[in-house]
Amino acid sequence: MTAIRDRVEFAPVQTTYSDGVTSNFVFEAQDLAIPTRRYPDLGAHVVYLSKVIARTRTEQMREYSKYLRWHQRARSTIKEVVEMPDHQADRLLRSM
C-alpha cells in the first residue's frame, strides 16, 4: 500500500462504471497493485493465529481436561452410591 498510496485520489465528479457502480474513487496504478493482490503479506495473521493456538493448547485445553477429570470422578462417586447409567449420572451432575 505504501507504493501505491500516492496514486489514489477522489475526483470531484462521480463516474458510473460498466458494472453499474457509481463512485468518485480514481486509481490509475493497477499494474503496481497486482503483486500486492497476488502475494499479500500475511505475517501478522500467522503470528496472531499461532498465539491463539498456543493459548488454546496451554490454557484452555488444560482447563477442559481438568473439568473432564472432575466430571468423571463425580460420575464414579455417584455411581458408587446409586447404580445408574452414565447418562442419568450426567443429568444429575448437570442439575447440581
N, C-alpha and C positions, 0 to 999 in steps of 0.2 A: 504494500500500500504506500510505502514511503516513496517509491519510484514513480508512482502514478498520481500522487496526491495533487500535484500542481496542474494536472491535466483534467481535473474535474471542475465543472462550473455549472451554474444555474443561469439559464438565459432569461431575459425579461419577457420573452414570448413563449407561450405553450405550443408544443408541436404534437400532432396526432400521428402516431407511428402505424405501420402496416398491421400490427396485431390489435389495433383499436385503443391502445393505451395513450393517454394524453399526459405529457409531462414537460417540464422545463429543464430537466436534467440533461446535460450535454457532456459526453465523454468521447473523445476522439483518439484514444490510445489503446484500442483493443489488442493490437499486436504486443504491447508491453504487458497486458493483463493476462494473456493466455497462459504463460508459465505459472502464474500465481493461482489460477484456477486448477490447473492440472496437478501441481505439486504443492498443496497447501502445507504450511508449517504447523504440524500437529504436536510439536514437542511439549507445549504446556498441557495439552489434553492428556498426553501419555503420562506425564508426571502426576497430574491430578488423579487419573484412574489408578495408577499404581499405589498412590497413597490411600485411596478408598479401599482397594483390595487388601492392602496391608492392615488397615484398621479393622476391616471385617474379619480377617484371619486372627489377629491378635486380641481384639476386644470382644466383638460381637459373637463370634463362634465360640469363644471360651465361655462367655456368659450363657449362651444357649446350651452348651454341653453340661454346664453346672445345673441348669434348670432340668434337663432331661434326666440327669442322675438323681436329682432330688425327687422328681416325679416317679421314677422307677422305684426308689426306696419307699416313698409314701404308698405307692400301689402295693408293694410287697408287704408292708406293715399292715395295711388294711386287710389284705387277703389272709394274713396270719390269724386275724381275729374272726373274720367272717369269710366264708368261702363264697366267691362270686367271680364271674367272668371279668376279663380286663376292661371291657367297655363300660361295665357297671361301676367298677372301681374308678375309672377315669371320670365318669359322670359325677360320682360322689366327690372326687377331688376338685372338680370344676365348681361344684356348688359351695365349697368352703370358702 
